[in-house]
Amino acid sequence: YLAYHIMQMALENQPNVTFDIPEAWYVNFKIYTHNFFAMHGENIRSYAGFPWYGATRAARKYVAMFRLAQKRLIRDRNPQTREEWLDCMIVPDYALLGHFHTDTTWDAPDIEHFVNGSVPGVSKYGAKAVMTMNRPRQRMMFVHPKYGVTIRCPIDLDEVG
């Protein structure tokens, strides 16, 4: 939370950069008409160092929660236009997670998952608590207005000068 506010202050003179910093443990946002659900992921258990089962299970629960909220939005707002309908469509298409320090993606029936890597790669925390030694990597994605995430690019930070 503090790091985001520090970045916001550092980039305040950049007119093409905006920040939406939630005070919640998760955030939903849209890119075009595609819904994203982002959270740190510390509450998701992994098995043998892989978060796939735990994250897929958690995503199913979150999707069900958002479907219920979506039904209530539609009932309460009674949307009449396409834009009003799109505002009510909040069920996520993509889940974005951190915490696991391993850059990976996978599809589940309801949602595609993206787990971001670790900026420092090997760290004292990663070595002790997470027991991972992955190289420093972050993920960049490109979102098409019609097709959603079309390009998934890992960026190896140890290769960046």
C-alpha positions in Angstrom: 0.0 0.0 0.0 2.8 2.4 0.9 4.9 1.4 -2.1 2.0 2.3 -4.4 1.6 5.7 -2.8 5.3 6.3 -3.1 5.2 5.3 -6.8 2.2 7.6 -7.3 4.1 10.6 -5.8 7.2 9.8 -7.9 5.1 9.7 -11.1 2.7 12.6 -10.3 4.1 14.6 -13.2 3.5 11.8 -15.7 0.1 12.7 -17.4 -0.3 9.2 -18.9 0.1 7.3 -15.6 -2.8 7.0 -13.2 -3.2 5.1 -10.0 -6.2 3.5 -8.4 -5.1 2.3 -5.0 -7.7 0.3 -3.2 -7.9 0.2 0.6 -9.3 -3.4 0.4 -7.4 -6.7 0.2 -8.5 -7.1 -3.4 -9.4 -5.0 -6.4 -11.7 -5.5 -9.4 -11.1 -3.5 -12.5 -12.0 -3.6 -16.2 -9.8 -3.3 -19.3 -12.2 -2.7 -22.1 -15.0 -5.2 -21.2 -12.8 -7.8 -19.6 -12.9 -8.1 -15.8 -9.8 -8.6 -13.7 -9.6 -9.6 -10.0 -6.3 -8.9 -8.3 -5.1 -9.9 -4.9 -1.9 -10.7 -3.1 -2.7 -14.3 -2.5 -1.3 -14.9 0.9 -4.5 -16.6 2.0 -4.2 -19.3 -0.7 -2.5 -22.5 0.2 -0.1 -24.1 -2.1 0.8 -27.8 -2.4 4.5 -28.7 -3.1 5.2 -25.1 -3.9 2.5 -24.7 -6.6 -0.6 -22.6 -6.0 -2.7 -24.2 -8.8 -5.1 -26.2 -6.7 -5.6 -23.6 -4.0 -5.9 -20.7 -6.4 -8.3 -22.5 -8.7 -10.4 -23.5 -5.7 -10.3 -19.9 -4.3 -11.2 -18.4 -7.7 -14.3 -20.7 -8.0 -15.4 -19.3 -4.6 -14.7 -15.7 -5.7 -16.5 -16.2 -9.0 -19.5 -17.5 -7.2 -19.4 -14.5 -4.9 -19.2 -12.1 -7.8 -22.0 -13.9 -9.7 -24.3 -13.3 -6.7 -23.3 -9.7 -6.5 -23.8 -9.3 -10.2 -27.3 -10.7 -10.0 -28.1 -8.2 -7.2 -26.6 -5.3 -9.3 -28.8 -6.3 -12.2 -31.9 -6.6 -10.0 -31.2 -3.3 -8.2 -30.1 -1.2 -11.2 -32.4 -2.6 -13.8 -30.0 -1.8 -16.7 -31.6 -0.5 -19.9 -28.6 0.3 -22.1 -25.6 -1.7 -23.2 -23.3 0.5 -21.0 -25.5 0.0 -18.0 -25.4 -3.8 -18.6 -21.6 -3.7 -18.9 -21.3 -1.8 -15.6 -23.2 -4.7 -13.9 -20.9 -7.4 -15.4 -18.4 -7.9 -12.6 -17.6 -11.6 -12.7 -13.9 -11.8 -13.3 -12.4 -13.3 -16.4 -8.8 -13.2 -15.1 -7.3 -13.6 -11.6 -4.0 -11.8 -10.9 -1.9 -13.0 -7.9 1.4 -12.3 -6.3 2.8 -13.9 -3.2 4.1 -17.2 -4.7 7.2 -15.6 -6.2 6.9 -17.8 -9.2 5.8 -16.5 -12.6 3.2 -18.8 -14.0 -0.2 -18.9 -15.8 -2.9 -21.5 -16.1 -6.5 -21.8 -17.2 -9.3 -23.0 -15.0 -12.9 -23.5 -16.3 -14.1 -20.2 -15.0 -11.1 -18.0 -15.0 -7.5 -17.6 -16.3 -4.9 -17.2 -13.6 -1.7 -15.1 -13.7 0.8 -15.3 -10.9 3.5 -12.6 -11.0 7.1 -13.4 -10.2 9.3 -11.7 -7.7 11.1 -8.5 -8.3 14.2 -9.3 -6.3 14.2 -13.0 -7.3 16.4 -14.6 -4.6 15.9 -12.9 -1.3 16.3 -13.7 2.4 12.5 -13.9 2.7 12.1 -16.1 -0.3 14.9 -18.4 0.7 13.5 -18.9 4.3 9.8 -18.6 4.2 8.8 -19.5 0.6 11.9 -21.6 -0.1 12.1 -20.5 -3.7 15.0 -19.4 -5.8 13.4 -18.2 -8.9 15.0 -15.5 -11.1 13.6 -12.0 -10.9 10.6 -11.9 -13.2 7.5 -9.9 -13.8 4.7 -10.4 -16.3 3.4 -8.0 -18.9 0.1 -8.7 -20.7 -1.6 -7.1 -23.7 -5.4 -6.9 -23.7 -7.4 -6.8 -26.9 -10.8 -5.1 -26.8 -12.6 -8.1 -28.2 -10.4 -11.1 -27.3 -9.1 -10.2 -23.8 -5.5 -11.1 -22.9 -3.9 -12.1 -26.1 -0.2 -11.8 -25.4 1.5 -12.9 -22.2 5.1 -11.7 -21.8 7.4 -12.6 -19.0 10.1 -10.0 -18.4 13.3 -11.3 -16.9 14.5 -8.5 -14.6 18.1 -9.8 -14.3 18.4 -9.2 -18.1 17.2 -5.6 -17.8 20.2 -3.1 -17.5 
